[in-house]
Amino acid sequence: MDKPIKAFVFDVYGTLFDVIAIKEQCEEAFPGHGEAISQAWRTKQVEYFMMRQLMGKYDTLYAVTRSALKYALEDEGLETTDDTERQLMDAYLHLPLYEESASVLKQLQDQQLVVFSNGSHDMLDPLIENAGIQELLDKAVSVDEIKQFKPAPAAYQHVLDQLNIERDEVLFMSSNGWDISGAKNFGFRTAWINRKKAPVEQLGLEPDYMFEDLNGLLKWK
């Protein structure tokens, strides 16, 4: 029999918050290029923190995100100003929640709710505050505290150390297949929020649960 879940741990970007919505600000700054910029920006952001983890060259996600933006703009053949770059980076602090995110968090208030992100606190804390969900969360944990990006096992160990419970008493949620694989490999129970209806990563680490959005978690309310 499975142990009771003692902590619900949420990834942030793409799970609670809609990262691709930033295409609207990109389109406003560079008409006709918003979609391409936002897609390349997110892709390079993930590639860069993965590469930095593998190379042992950690930098904050804020710095990684800025580098990814510069790449995305150059890839589109676009020139920018410092002001435009600052405005686009600021948009990362005001990403919208998915429509069900706040409602699900409110309905799970009897549970221990934690966010765990590759985002450094200079990005993570303002984002949570601007969305008005800080009072719905028990804790916000960043990999920046140990400078090890997910999906490294040390990153998941860090959030576990904050909770003082066993690995299989954690239910970890993410919309990112690589993150679910990393958490499953570490020993967490996992719920993949498969918003894009993507296939399961072929790593022999299938999620314990799969939902189209966060409403699937209400089975535990």
N, C-alpha and C positions, 0 to 999 in steps of 0.2 A: 504494500500500500504506500502511495506517495505521502511524503511528509506534508503538513500544512504549509502554505505559502506565507512567509513572514515579511517579505518585502517585495513590492512591485517596483522594478527599476526600469525607467524609461530612457531610451536614447532621445535626443532632442531634434536634430536636424533631419527633416524628412519623416519623422515619427510624430512628434507633437506639433512641429512647425513646418510650414510649406516653404521649402527652400526655392523651388522653381518659380514661386510667385514673384521673385525678384526680377523676373523678366520684364515686368511693367516699368520698373525704374530704369532698367537697361534700355527699354524701347523709348522711354521719354528722353533719355540722354542721347541715344543714338538711333533715331527712327529707321526702321527697316532691319535692325540688327538685334533687337531685344531677345528674341528666342535663341538665336545662335550664341550670343554672348552668355546668356544665363546657363545654357547647357554646357558650353565649354568651361565656364567658370566653375561649376560644380564638379565636372569631371576632373579638371586639373587640380582642384582643391583636394579631392580624395587621392588622386595619384601622388600629389606632392607630399601629403602627410604619410602615405604609405612608403614612399621613397625615403623620406627623412628617417622614418622608423628603421627601415632596413639598413640605411647607411650610418645610423647612430648620430645623426645631425639634427637633433630636436630644435624646433622653434615653435612659438605659440601658434595656435590656429589662426589668430588674427593676422600674423605675419604671413603665414601660408596662404590665407585667403587673399591677401593683397597681392602676393606674387601670382596667384592663379588668375586674378582679375587682369593683371598686366599682360599675362600670356593670352588670355581670351581676347583682349582688345587688339593686341598685335596680330593675332591669328586672323582677325577680321579686317586687318589693315587700317585700324582706326587710331587716331591720335586723341589724347585727352589732356585735360588740365588737372592741376592738383585739386581744385575745387570739385570738379566732376568726380574724380576718384574718391575724394572724401565723402561725397554724397552717396555714392554707390556702396562704399564700405559702411556708412551709417545705416543704409537700408538693411544690412544684416542684423542690426540691433532692433529692428522693427518688423521682423518677419511676421506674417499672420499665422495664428493658430489654425490648424484644420478645424472644420466646423464642429466636430464632435469632441475635440480635445478637452476643453474646459468642462463640458457636461460630464464626460466620463470621469475626470479627476474628482469632480464634486460627488459623484455617485459612489466613488471608492474611498471616501474619507475615513471609513472604519479601518482601512488598511494603511500600512506604512508605505508612503509614496516617495520615491527618490528619482531624481534625474541624474544621469551619468553621461557625460559628453566629452568628446575630443575637444570641444570648445574651451578655450581658456576663460578664466573668470571675467576678463575685460570684455568678452563677448557674451558669455553665458548669463551673467548676473543682470546686465541691462536688458537683455532680451526677455528674461523671465519677468522682470519688473515692469517693462513696457507692456507686456501682455496681461499683467494683472493677475498672475497665477501663483505668485510667491507664497501666499497664505494657504494654498492648496497642497503645498509640497512640504515634506518633512526635512528634506536635505537636497542640496545640489552639489554634486561631486564632479570635479574636472580632472582629466588626466594630467593637466598642467602641474598638479600638485606633486607628481612623481616623474613627469616628463617622459611618459611612455604612451604612445598612441594605441588605441584599440586598432586592430584585434590582437595585440600582444597580450599573452597571459598575465603579465605583470599589471596591466591596466585593470583587468577584471579583478585581480587579487586586491588591488587598491580599493575599489568600491566595496568589496566584501569585507575588508578590514574595517571600514567605517560602520558596517552593519552589525558585526559581532554575531553572525548566524552562520549556518552551514551553507555550502554551495547550493545544494538541492532544495534549500528553503527560499531561494530567490527565483522569481519569475522575471525574466529580462525581456523587454519589448524593443524591437527596432524594425524599421521599414527597410533597412539595408541588409541584403543577404550576407555580405561579408561580416557584418557585425553579429548577426545571429549565429553564423558559423563559428566565429571566435568565442562567443559566449557559451555555445553548446560544447565546444572543445574544452573550455575551462571547467565545465561541470554545472553551469546554470541550467535551470529549466527555461525554455525559450518560447516566446510567442512572436512569430513573424507577422508584422503588419504589412501584408503584401498588397500595397495600394495599386501597384502596376500589374498585378496578376502575372508576375514573372515566374519562370521555372525555378525550382530549388537548386541551389549551388551544388555542383557535383563534387562534393568533398567528403561524402559519407557521414555528414553531420546534419541530418534532417531536423527541422524544428519540432518541438513537442506539440505546438499548436500553430495554426495559420488562420489569420482573419483578414478580411478585406479592409477593415479600419478598426479603430480602437473600441468601437462598440462591442466587439467580440469579448472584451475583457469583463463586460458586465455580468457574465456568468458567475463571477466571484464576488459580486457586490453583496 
